[in-house]
Amino acid sequence: MPTLSGEQKRWAFGAAALFLLAVGFLGFALNAQVMVVFAVGWLALMIFGFVGALKMAKGDFAHPLFKSQVMLHVIALALLAAVVARALP
């Protein structure tokens, strides 16, 4: 297995952090029965998006396609934060 460069490690860490955040939000959504469809859909999109991007990028975490997947999920996180902020009194 080849060693990863610093840039590849940063993008892989970002993707892993977003994935763990999505799994945590899925647990919260299932427990509270709030936004369950969003939580399941976000996790499914994340799995298929990251796997597809890595397959097309031939395993390069610093490939622009993988970076765009990470940024797409950062935007989804921002939208989630906006919805939560709007729902709070």
Backbone as ProteinMPNN parsed JSONL, in Angstrom:
{"seq_chain_A": "MPTLSGEQKRWAFGAAALFLLAVGFLGFALNAQVMVVFAVGWLALMIFGFVGALKMAKGDFAHPLFKSQVMLHVIALALLAAVVARALP", "coords_chain_A": {"N_chain_A": [[0.847, -1.169, 0.0], [0.7, 2.142, -0.947], [2.274, 5.061, 0.488], [0.522, 7.909, 1.724], [0.301, 11.289, 0.605], [0.619, 14.519, 2.243], [-1.507, 16.212, 1.492], [-3.366, 14.353, 0.508], [-3.899, 12.948, 2.848], [-5.157, 14.954, 4.377], [-7.559, 15.449, 2.895], [-8.697, 12.904, 3.001], [-9.065, 12.662, 5.772], [-10.901, 14.734, 6.155], [-13.105, 13.729, 4.719], [-13.608, 11.41, 6.209], [-14.263, 12.527, 8.687], [-16.605, 13.937, 8.038], [-18.196, 11.762, 7.321], [-18.404, 10.345, 9.754], [-19.758, 12.276, 11.224], [-22.165, 12.313, 9.819], [-23.086, 9.739, 10.359], [-23.429, 9.949, 13.11], [-25.431, 11.93, 13.143], [-27.441, 10.453, 11.926], [-27.961, 8.563, 13.927], [-28.942, 10.295, 15.929], [-31.2, 11.291, 14.557], [-32.746, 8.978, 14.204], [-33.241, 8.339, 16.861], [-34.65, 10.6, 17.81], [-36.646, 10.734, 15.984], [-36.712, 12.643, 13.913], [-36.197, 14.26, 10.891], [-35.435, 11.887, 9.546], [-35.463, 10.813, 6.977], [-33.794, 12.589, 5.572], [-31.373, 12.112, 6.946], [-30.829, 9.382, 6.422], [-30.737, 9.457, 3.621], [-28.631, 11.278, 3.19], [-26.45, 9.867, 4.244], [-26.454, 7.637, 2.535], [-25.973, 8.889, 0.047], [-23.453, 9.83, 0.588], [-21.93, 7.489, 0.905], [-22.185, 6.207, -1.657], [-21.238, 8.307, -3.252], [-18.568, 8.847, -2.341], [-17.343, 6.332, -2.74], [-17.719, 5.967, -5.509], [-16.339, 8.227, -6.497], [-13.742, 7.715, -5.577], [-13.226, 5.379, -6.962], [-13.255, 6.241, -9.64], [-11.172, 8.055, -9.485], [-9.065, 6.473, -9.116], [-8.212, 5.786, -6.536], [-7.007, 8.068, -5.513], [-6.949, 10.412, -3.097], [-6.602, 13.123, -3.296], [-7.606, 13.881, -5.693], [-9.431, 15.977, -7.963], [-12.15, 15.23, -8.315], [-12.781, 13.725, -6.032], [-12.335, 15.673, -4.118], [-14.376, 17.438, -4.778], [-16.576, 15.927, -4.037], [-16.253, 15.863, -1.258], [-16.535, 18.595, -0.67], [-19.155, 18.955, -1.524], [-20.56, 17.592, 0.451], [-19.864, 19.131, 2.613], [-21.342, 21.391, 2.037], [-23.894, 20.261, 2.27], [-23.845, 19.82, 5.011], [-23.754, 22.461, 5.895], [-26.27, 23.331, 5.029], [-27.861, 21.704, 6.648], [-27.154, 22.735, 9.15], [-28.212, 25.296, 8.849], [-30.963, 24.736, 8.71], [-31.397, 23.651, 11.254], [-30.667, 25.843, 12.832], [-32.656, 27.608, 12.074], [-34.878, 26.309, 13.102], [-34.604, 26.492, 15.819], [-35.69, 28.376, 18.676]], "CA_chain_A": [[0.0, 0.0, 0.0], [1.563, 3.329, -1.01], [2.055, 6.073, 1.529], [-0.27, 9.047, 1.267], [0.896, 12.607, 0.787], [-0.074, 15.331, 3.242], [-2.783, 16.667, 0.938], [-4.269, 13.204, 0.464], [-4.308, 12.667, 4.225], [-6.119, 15.975, 4.807], [-8.854, 15.226, 2.261], [-9.25, 11.661, 3.543], [-9.531, 12.969, 7.119], [-12.126, 15.523, 6.01], [-14.183, 12.826, 4.311], [-13.918, 10.531, 7.34], [-14.946, 13.326, 9.712], [-17.977, 14.165, 7.574], [-18.914, 10.487, 7.382], [-18.739, 10.073, 11.149], [-20.785, 13.236, 11.592], [-23.422, 11.85, 9.225], [-23.53, 8.561, 11.123], [-23.936, 10.479, 14.381], [-26.718, 12.574, 12.905], [-28.415, 9.383, 11.686], [-28.337, 8.048, 15.243], [-29.809, 11.292, 16.558], [-32.472, 11.36, 13.834], [-33.533, 7.783, 14.518], [-33.648, 8.411, 18.25], [-35.627, 11.666, 17.994], [-37.636, 10.628, 14.896], [-36.713, 13.944, 13.248], [-35.372, 14.312, 9.677], [-34.88, 10.555, 9.312], [-35.25, 10.631, 5.531], [-32.582, 13.339, 5.228], [-30.203, 11.455, 7.528], [-30.564, 8.155, 5.66], [-30.348, 9.847, 2.268], [-27.307, 11.897, 3.223], [-25.463, 8.807, 4.432], [-26.4, 6.845, 1.309], [-25.271, 9.693, -0.954], [-22.054, 9.898, 0.973], [-21.292, 6.204, 0.601], [-22.076, 6.023, -3.103], [-20.417, 9.376, -3.819], [-17.153, 8.646, -2.032], [-16.865, 5.116, -3.399], [-17.647, 6.238, -6.947], [-15.27, 9.194, -6.764], [-12.457, 7.048, -5.393], [-13.038, 4.414, -8.043], [-12.897, 6.98, -10.852], [-9.905, 8.738, -9.238], [-8.069, 5.415, -8.93], [-7.737, 5.776, -5.162], [-6.303, 9.304, -5.159], [-7.799, 11.257, -2.263], [-6.393, 14.521, -3.665], [-8.157, 14.088, -7.036], [-10.498, 16.994, -7.92], [-13.474, 14.622, -8.184], [-12.984, 13.388, -4.622], [-12.437, 16.947, -3.406], [-15.711, 17.994, -5.007], [-17.506, 15.157, -3.206], [-16.107, 16.331, 0.12], [-17.128, 19.932, -0.58], [-20.605, 18.778, -1.656], [-21.098, 17.202, 1.748], [-19.713, 20.299, 3.488], [-22.513, 22.218, 1.743], [-25.036, 19.593, 2.898], [-23.734, 20.094, 6.439], [-24.146, 23.861, 6.091], [-27.731, 23.379, 4.905], [-28.4, 21.104, 7.865], [-26.973, 23.709, 10.226], [-29.178, 26.381, 8.628], [-32.296, 24.243, 9.089], [-31.43, 23.53, 12.719], [-30.664, 27.205, 13.392], [-33.969, 28.183, 11.812], [-35.873, 25.641, 13.933], [-34.439, 26.876, 17.229], [-36.375, 29.65, 18.976]], "C_chain_A": [[0.901, 1.243, 0.0], [1.245, 4.301, 0.121], [1.314, 7.265, 0.925], [0.491, 10.347, 1.509], [0.091, 13.378, 1.84], [-1.427, 15.802, 2.767], [-3.803, 15.533, 0.896], [-4.773, 12.863, 1.863], [-5.349, 13.669, 4.716], [-7.494, 15.748, 4.202], [-9.505, 13.932, 2.752], [-9.785, 11.886, 4.955], [-10.825, 13.772, 7.075], [-13.318, 14.66, 5.639], [-14.592, 11.916, 5.468], [-14.664, 11.283, 8.436], [-16.39, 13.602, 9.312], [-18.811, 12.891, 7.661], [-19.324, 10.164, 8.819], [-19.805, 11.036, 11.673], [-22.146, 12.813, 11.042], [-23.965, 10.626, 9.953], [-24.086, 9.002, 12.478], [-25.283, 11.157, 14.221], [-27.803, 11.537, 12.61], [-28.88, 8.782, 13.007], [-29.263, 9.001, 15.978], [-31.181, 11.32, 15.901], [-33.353, 10.151, 14.131], [-34.045, 7.82, 15.956], [-34.766, 9.433, 18.447], [-36.762, 11.601, 16.975], [-37.831, 11.97, 14.192], [-35.749, 13.863, 12.065], [-34.714, 12.969, 9.349], [-34.578, 10.351, 7.832], [-33.994, 11.372, 5.081], [-31.335, 12.609, 5.713], [-29.833, 10.188, 6.76], [-30.083, 8.499, 4.252], [-28.965, 10.453, 2.213], [-26.226, 10.844, 3.374], [-25.335, 7.945, 3.179], [-25.676, 7.599, 0.19], [-23.779, 9.772, -0.667], [-21.322, 8.611, 0.608], [-21.103, 6.038, -0.898], [-21.186, 7.078, -3.75], [-18.938, 9.163, -3.575], [-16.595, 7.411, -2.733], [-16.726, 5.341, -4.899], [-16.524, 7.183, -7.304], [-13.905, 8.539, -6.6], [-12.18, 6.036, -6.492], [-12.602, 5.122, -9.325], [-11.543, 7.686, -10.707], [-8.761, 7.752, -9.012], [-7.396, 5.486, -7.553], [-7.014, 7.021, -4.702], [-7.241, 10.225, -4.379], [-7.664, 12.738, -2.612], [-6.897, 14.818, -5.078], [-9.293, 15.115, -6.95], [-11.904, 16.412, -7.784], [-13.768, 14.263, -6.729], [-13.121, 14.656, -3.791], [-13.826, 17.558, -3.582], [-16.765, 17.224, -4.217], [-17.446, 15.624, -1.757], [-16.78, 17.691, 0.273], [-18.648, 19.884, -0.732], [-21.229, 18.439, -0.306], [-20.868, 18.28, 2.807], [-20.907, 21.229, 3.282], [-23.773, 21.59, 2.345], [-25.027, 19.82, 4.41], [-24.145, 21.534, 6.751], [-25.661, 24.024, 5.976], [-28.413, 22.789, 6.135], [-28.282, 22.073, 9.033], [-27.951, 24.873, 10.077], [-30.584, 25.957, 9.025], [-32.419, 24.144, 10.598], [-31.466, 24.908, 13.358], [-32.022, 27.872, 13.19], [-35.04, 27.592, 12.741], [-35.762, 26.029, 15.395], [-35.116, 28.216, 17.481], [-35.4, 30.803, 19.188]], "O_chain_A": [[1.77, 1.374, 0.861], [0.128, 4.359, 0.634], [1.478, 7.576, -0.255], [1.226, 10.483, 2.487], [-0.977, 12.94, 2.266], [-2.392, 15.801, 3.53], [-4.974, 15.737, 1.216], [-5.944, 12.526, 2.038], [-6.309, 13.293, 5.388], [-8.498, 15.841, 4.907], [-10.726, 13.87, 2.902], [-10.842, 11.361, 5.305], [-11.741, 13.525, 7.86], [-14.412, 14.835, 6.177], [-15.781, 11.678, 5.685], [-15.589, 10.745, 9.044], [-17.295, 13.513, 10.142], [-19.985, 12.932, 8.029], [-20.459, 9.758, 9.069], [-20.655, 10.65, 12.475], [-23.162, 12.942, 11.725], [-25.175, 10.498, 10.139], [-25.102, 8.478, 12.934], [-26.173, 10.989, 15.054], [-28.956, 11.72, 13.001], [-30.07, 8.52, 13.184], [-30.25, 8.578, 16.58], [-32.204, 11.366, 16.585], [-34.566, 10.286, 14.291], [-35.161, 7.378, 16.231], [-35.727, 9.167, 19.169], [-37.739, 12.34, 17.095], [-38.956, 12.382, 13.912], [-34.605, 13.439, 12.228], [-33.56, 12.931, 8.922], [-33.547, 9.777, 7.479], [-33.213, 10.84, 4.293], [-30.353, 12.498, 4.979], [-28.659, 9.949, 6.479], [-29.132, 7.898, 3.752], [-28.202, 10.176, 1.288], [-25.194, 10.914, 2.707], [-24.228, 7.564, 2.8], [-24.863, 7.019, -0.529], [-22.956, 9.778, -1.582], [-20.219, 8.65, 0.062], [-19.997, 5.762, -1.363], [-20.457, 6.776, -4.695], [-18.133, 9.283, -4.498], [-15.485, 7.45, -3.264], [-15.723, 4.948, -5.496], [-15.828, 6.977, -8.298], [-13.004, 8.782, -7.402], [-11.034, 5.856, -6.906], [-11.691, 4.663, -10.015], [-10.845, 7.891, -11.7], [-7.627, 8.154, -8.748], [-6.191, 5.277, -7.42], [-6.457, 7.037, -3.605], [-8.206, 10.753, -4.931], [-8.535, 13.531, -2.255], [-6.639, 15.9, -5.605], [-10.039, 15.126, -5.971], [-12.771, 17.052, -7.187], [-14.882, 14.475, -6.249], [-13.93, 14.711, -2.865], [-14.384, 18.126, -2.643], [-17.749, 17.814, -3.772], [-18.48, 15.764, -1.105], [-17.513, 17.917, 1.236], [-19.353, 20.692, -0.127], [-22.299, 18.942, 0.035], [-21.599, 18.337, 3.796], [-21.426, 21.794, 4.245], [-24.626, 22.303, 2.872], [-26.083, 19.994, 5.019], [-24.807, 21.79, 7.757], [-26.264, 24.774, 6.742], [-29.423, 23.313, 6.604], [-29.217, 22.212, 9.821], [-28.464, 25.38, 11.074], [-31.321, 26.746, 9.617], [-33.448, 24.518, 11.161], [-32.208, 25.129, 14.316], [-32.481, 28.621, 14.053], [-35.988, 28.28, 13.121], [-36.735, 25.906, 16.14], [-35.12, 29.09, 16.614], [-35.823, 31.93, 19.446]]}, "name": "protein", "num_of_chains": 1, "seq": "MPTLSGEQKRWAFGAAALFLLAVGFLGFALNAQVMVVFAVGWLALMIFGFVGALKMAKGDFAHPLFKSQVMLHVIALALLAAVVARALP"}
